[in-house]
Structures are given as C-alpha cells and as structure tokens.
C-alpha cells in the first residue's frame, strides 16, 4: 500500500524501493520514483515529448548507476551485517531508513529539472487529460482502500504486508502473522489519511501546471517535488511519525521472532539484490562508496 511504500519506513520496503529502480532494465518509468504517478498512465505524450524524455532518462540512468548504486552496495553491506549479527533493532532500522530517505532526496534533486521542463511542455489537452486521470485515480483508490468497513481495511492491509514480506523471509509463523495484524490495526484510518493527502498534493500540482507559463512555475514544481512534506495535510502530518514508528517496530519484532531459516532466506535475498546491482554493465570500474 502506498502509505507504507512512500514513507520508506520498513526495512523490507526500503529494500524494495532501492531494488525497484535498479532491476528490469534500471528504469524509472517516466520519473515516477519521485513523481508518484506515471506520466504514461496519465496523459498521451506526443512523439517529440517521448523522444526528449527518452534522452533525459538515459542521462539520469547513467548518473544513477555510476554515482548512486555504489552507495546502495554499501547500504546492503550494512543491512547484511545487521542480520548476521542479530542487530536488526530500532536504532539500526532508523539509521537505514534515514539513509534510504536521503538517497531518494538525492535522486529527486537530480531529476527535478527534467520533470519541470516536461510539465512545462504540456498543452491544454494534456493538462485536461491529467486532471481527468487524477480524478479516476482517486476514485479507484477510494474504491480499493477506503470504501470497505474499517475492519476489512485492516485485514486487507495486513494481507498486503504479508505478501510483501513472503519473498524476503518466507512464510510467516502464526506469531508473526498476529504481529502483522497488530501493526495493521494500530494504523486505523491511515488509508483515508493517505488518500486525502494524495488528493491534496495532486490538486496542488495540477493547479501549478495550469499556470505553467508563469514566472514562478519552476519554483513551485521544484518545491512540490523536493519538499513534499511541507504540503502534507495536517491530519497526515500528525499521523506520519506514528506510521513510521509502527513499521520500524513491526520489522524489529518480526526479526526477533524469526527462525534461522527465515534469516537465511533474507541473507540470500540480499545477496540476490547485490548481484542484480553488480551485474549492471554501467557499474563496471566504479568504486563502491564507503
């Protein structure tokens, strides 16, 4: 669920975020690592825009591979060490989460100029398409995540988390499943807070894009992309710290309850991720970050 993915608050989801931008051809899917939507899903780009974006993506991907992935390898070393020494605790998880958050901020700063230029190139028809797509996006998310009774939302959220955890540590024990349910229950109405905050940000972005020829357009988009927290709704802001702490506590407890087999599976998964990185041709000859 997006609320957990975008807060980067759990060890596993931080891993998935980092690997998600490296595997399957090392592609950002039209910059949607930072902009939380895919332009290809929201509007029909013309040939000139597609060609321009393809060239910029090649530049960004080259920069990302040669300057950022070495740091990810070091991050994986620290993660592996935590597991091997049984140090998957709140202190270490908060440190890894902060590092992942900084990595995202670095990427955001790199690609923001391209996002600004692309958004400025949109015509009125494309902006209208974006507005309609945002409305459809909200309708679909509300149907998927908030139209059900709260107890159903809690159950579905727990199942989504279990599904994400399974590839990393395998099948959860009954005790671990109970802990995941406790985590989901503790988040309460977080689905609604996340969707409301998403709608708020989309409205601000759409408003800025409608004024894309204004002198302050670049500054507005840069702020929206790089300082998203300043645009959070008050309710979402109030709940954020709890959401982050709940995810970190969950992973800490799951690892404390883990079996030797689960920890071995996690180490193997980390090794697989490392191999995915080191196999990239663009990384050859680049020194690993300390």
C-alpha positions as CSV (number, residue, x, y, z in Angstrom):
1,X,0.0,0.0,0.0
2,X,1.3,3.4,-0.9
3,X,1.3,4.9,2.6
4,X,4.0,2.5,3.7
5,X,5.9,2.4,0.5
6,X,6.3,6.2,0.2
7,X,7.2,6.8,3.8
8,X,10.1,4.3,3.4
9,X,9.6,3.2,6.9
10,X,10.3,-0.5,6.9
11,X,13.5,-2.4,6.2
12,X,11.8,-4.6,3.6
13,X,10.1,-1.7,1.8
14,X,13.2,0.4,1.7
15,X,14.9,-2.6,0.0
16,X,12.1,-2.9,-2.5
17,X,12.3,0.8,-3.2
18,X,16.0,0.7,-3.9
19,X,15.8,-2.5,-6.0
20,X,12.7,-1.3,-7.8
21,X,14.7,1.4,-9.5
22,X,17.5,-0.9,-10.5
23,X,16.0,-4.1,-11.8
24,X,14.1,-4.7,-15.1
25,X,16.4,-2.5,-17.1
26,X,17.1,0.1,-14.4
27,X,14.2,2.3,-15.5
28,X,12.3,5.0,-13.5
29,X,9.1,4.5,-15.5
30,X,8.9,8.1,-16.6
31,X,10.3,9.6,-13.4
32,X,7.7,8.1,-11.2
33,X,10.1,7.2,-8.5
34,X,9.8,10.8,-7.3
35,X,6.6,11.9,-9.0
36,X,4.1,9.4,-7.6
37,X,2.4,8.7,-10.8
38,X,3.5,7.6,-14.3
39,X,3.1,10.2,-17.0
40,X,2.3,7.4,-19.4
41,X,-0.7,6.5,-17.3
42,X,-2.0,10.0,-17.0
43,X,-1.6,11.6,-20.4
44,X,-0.7,10.8,-24.0
45,X,2.7,12.3,-24.8
46,X,3.5,13.3,-28.4
47,X,6.4,11.9,-30.3
48,X,8.6,15.0,-29.6
49,X,8.0,14.7,-25.8
50,X,8.7,11.0,-25.8
51,X,12.0,11.4,-27.7
52,X,13.0,14.3,-25.3
53,X,12.1,12.2,-22.3
54,X,13.9,9.1,-23.5
55,X,17.1,11.1,-23.9
56,X,16.9,12.7,-20.5
57,X,16.1,9.3,-18.9
58,X,19.3,7.9,-20.5
59,X,21.3,10.7,-18.9
60,X,19.6,10.2,-15.5
61,X,20.0,6.4,-15.5
62,X,23.7,6.8,-16.3
63,X,24.2,9.2,-13.5
64,X,22.2,7.0,-11.1
65,X,24.2,3.9,-11.9
66,X,27.6,5.4,-11.7
67,X,27.0,7.7,-8.7
68,X,24.3,6.2,-6.6
69,X,24.4,2.4,-6.9
70,X,27.8,2.2,-5.2
71,X,26.2,3.7,-2.2
72,X,23.4,1.1,-2.4
73,X,26.0,-1.6,-2.3
74,X,27.4,-0.2,0.9
75,X,23.9,0.1,2.3
76,X,23.4,-3.6,1.6
77,X,26.6,-4.4,3.4
78,X,25.3,-2.6,6.5
79,X,22.0,-4.4,6.1
80,X,23.6,-7.8,5.8
81,X,25.8,-7.1,8.8
82,X,22.6,-6.3,10.9
83,X,21.1,-9.6,10.0
84,X,24.3,-11.6,10.5
85,X,25.0,-10.1,13.9
86,X,21.3,-10.1,15.1
87,X,21.3,-6.3,15.2
88,X,18.0,-5.7,13.5
89,X,16.8,-3.2,16.1
90,X,15.0,0.1,16.1
91,X,18.2,2.1,16.2
92,X,19.7,0.4,13.2
93,X,16.5,0.4,11.3
94,X,16.0,4.1,11.8
95,X,19.6,4.7,10.5
96,X,18.9,2.6,7.4
97,X,15.6,4.3,6.8
98,X,17.3,7.8,7.1
99,X,19.9,6.7,4.5
100,X,17.2,5.4,2.1
101,X,15.3,8.7,2.5
102,X,18.5,10.6,1.7
103,X,19.0,8.5,-1.4
104,X,15.5,9.4,-2.6
105,X,16.1,13.1,-1.9
106,X,19.3,12.9,-4.0
107,X,17.5,11.4,-6.9
108,X,14.7,13.9,-6.6
109,X,17.2,16.8,-6.9
110,X,18.8,15.2,-9.9
111,X,15.6,14.7,-12.0
112,X,13.5,17.7,-10.9
113,X,14.8,19.9,-13.7
114,X,13.7,17.3,-16.3
115,X,10.3,17.0,-14.6
116,X,9.9,20.7,-14.7
117,X,10.7,21.0,-18.3
118,X,8.5,18.2,-19.3
119,X,5.5,19.6,-17.4
120,X,6.1,23.0,-19.0
121,X,5.8,21.4,-22.4
122,X,2.3,20.1,-21.9
123,X,-0.5,21.6,-23.9
124,X,-4.0,22.3,-22.6
125,X,-5.4,19.0,-23.9
126,X,-2.7,17.1,-22.0
127,X,-3.4,19.0,-18.8
128,X,-7.1,18.2,-19.1
129,X,-6.1,14.6,-19.5
130,X,-4.1,14.8,-16.4
131,X,-7.0,16.3,-14.5
132,X,-9.3,13.6,-15.6
133,X,-6.8,10.9,-14.8
134,X,-6.2,12.3,-11.3
135,X,-10.0,12.1,-10.7
136,X,-10.0,8.5,-11.9
137,X,-7.0,7.7,-9.8
138,X,-8.7,9.0,-6.7
139,X,-11.9,7.1,-7.4
140,X,-10.0,3.8,-7.9
141,X,-8.0,4.3,-4.7
142,X,-11.1,5.1,-2.7
143,X,-12.8,2.0,-4.0
144,X,-9.8,-0.2,-3.3
145,X,-8.8,1.2,0.1
146,X,-11.5,3.2,1.9
147,X,-14.9,2.2,0.7
148,X,-14.8,-1.0,2.8
149,X,-15.6,-1.1,6.5
150,X,-12.6,-0.4,8.7
151,X,-12.2,-4.0,9.9
152,X,-11.9,-5.1,6.2
153,X,-9.3,-2.3,5.5
154,X,-7.3,-3.6,8.5
155,X,-7.5,-7.2,7.3
156,X,-6.5,-6.3,3.7
157,X,-3.6,-4.1,4.9
158,X,-2.3,-7.0,6.9
159,X,-2.6,-9.3,3.9
160,X,-0.7,-6.9,1.7
161,X,2.1,-6.7,4.2
162,X,2.3,-10.4,4.5
163,X,2.5,-10.7,0.7
164,X,5.4,-8.2,0.6
165,X,7.3,-10.0,3.4
166,X,7.0,-13.5,2.0
167,X,9.6,-13.1,-0.7
168,X,12.1,-11.8,1.8
169,X,11.7,-14.2,4.8
170,X,9.3,-16.8,3.5
171,X,6.1,-18.0,5.2
172,X,5.2,-16.2,8.4
173,X,4.6,-18.1,11.6
174,X,1.3,-17.7,13.4
175,X,3.0,-15.4,15.9
176,X,4.4,-13.2,13.2
177,X,1.0,-13.1,11.4
178,X,-0.5,-12.0,14.7
179,X,2.1,-9.2,15.0
180,X,1.4,-8.0,11.4
181,X,-2.3,-7.8,12.3
182,X,-1.5,-5.8,15.4
183,X,0.5,-3.4,13.2
184,X,-2.3,-3.0,10.7
185,X,-4.8,-2.4,13.5
186,X,-2.7,0.3,15.0
187,X,-2.8,2.3,11.8
188,X,-6.6,2.6,12.0
189,X,-7.9,5.1,9.4
190,X,-4.5,5.6,7.7
191,X,-5.9,4.6,4.3
192,X,-8.1,7.6,4.4
193,X,-5.4,10.0,5.6
194,X,-3.1,8.8,2.8
195,X,-5.6,9.2,0.1
196,X,-6.7,12.6,1.3
197,X,-3.1,13.7,1.3
198,X,-2.5,12.3,-2.1
199,X,-5.5,14.1,-3.5
200,X,-4.3,17.3,-1.8
201,X,-0.9,17.1,-3.5
202,X,-2.3,16.2,-6.9
203,X,-4.6,19.3,-6.7
204,X,-1.6,21.5,-5.9
205,X,0.4,20.0,-8.8
206,X,-2.5,20.4,-11.2
207,X,-3.0,24.0,-10.2
208,X,0.7,24.7,-10.8
209,X,0.7,23.0,-14.2
210,X,-2.3,25.0,-15.3
211,X,-0.1,28.1,-14.7
212,X,3.0,26.5,-16.4
213,X,3.9,29.7,-18.2
214,X,4.0,31.8,-15.0
215,X,7.5,33.0,-13.9
216,X,7.3,31.2,-10.6
217,X,6.4,27.8,-12.2
218,X,9.8,26.3,-11.9
219,X,10.0,27.2,-8.2
220,X,6.5,25.8,-7.5
221,X,7.2,22.4,-9.1
222,X,10.6,22.1,-7.5
223,X,9.0,22.7,-4.1
224,X,6.2,20.2,-4.8
225,X,8.7,17.5,-5.9
226,X,11.5,18.1,-3.4
227,X,9.7,19.3,-0.3
228,X,6.6,17.2,-0.3
229,X,6.3,17.2,3.5
230,X,5.6,20.9,3.5
231,X,2.4,20.2,1.6
232,X,1.1,17.4,3.7
233,X,-2.4,17.8,5.2
234,X,-2.4,18.5,9.0
235,X,-4.0,15.1,9.6
236,X,-1.4,13.2,7.6
237,X,1.4,15.1,9.2
238,X,0.2,14.3,12.6
239,X,-0.1,10.6,11.8
240,X,3.2,10.3,10.0
241,X,5.5,9.7,13.0
242,X,3.2,7.0,14.3
243,X,3.2,5.3,10.9
244,X,6.9,5.3,10.7
245,X,7.5,4.1,14.2
246,X,4.8,1.4,13.8
247,X,6.6,0.0,10.7
248,X,10.0,0.0,12.4
249,X,8.7,-1.7,15.5
250,X,7.0,-4.3,13.3
251,X,10.2,-5.2,11.5
252,X,12.1,-5.3,14.8
253,X,9.6,-7.7,16.3
254,X,9.3,-9.9,13.2
255,X,13.1,-10.3,13.1
256,X,13.1,-11.1,16.9
257,X,10.6,-13.8,16.2
258,X,12.3,-15.1,13.0
259,X,13.6,-18.6,12.6
260,X,17.1,-19.5,11.4
261,X,15.6,-20.5,8.0
262,X,13.9,-17.1,7.7
263,X,17.1,-15.2,8.4
264,X,19.0,-17.3,5.9
265,X,16.4,-16.6,3.3
266,X,16.7,-12.9,4.0
267,X,20.5,-13.1,3.6
268,X,20.1,-14.9,0.3
269,X,17.7,-12.3,-0.9
270,X,20.1,-9.5,0.0
271,X,22.8,-11.4,-1.9
272,X,20.5,-11.6,-5.0
273,X,19.9,-7.9,-4.8
274,X,23.6,-7.3,-4.6
275,X,24.1,-9.5,-7.7
276,X,21.5,-7.5,-9.6
277,X,23.4,-4.3,-8.9
278,X,26.9,-5.7,-9.6
279,X,25.8,-7.2,-12.9
280,X,24.9,-3.8,-14.4
281,X,27.4,-3.1,-17.1
282,X,27.4,0.6,-16.3
283,X,28.8,-0.2,-12.8
284,X,32.0,-1.8,-14.1
285,X,35.0,0.0,-12.9
286,X,33.1,2.2,-10.5
287,X,34.4,2.1,-6.9
288,X,31.9,1.2,-4.2
289,X,31.1,4.0,-1.8
290,X,32.4,3.8,1.7
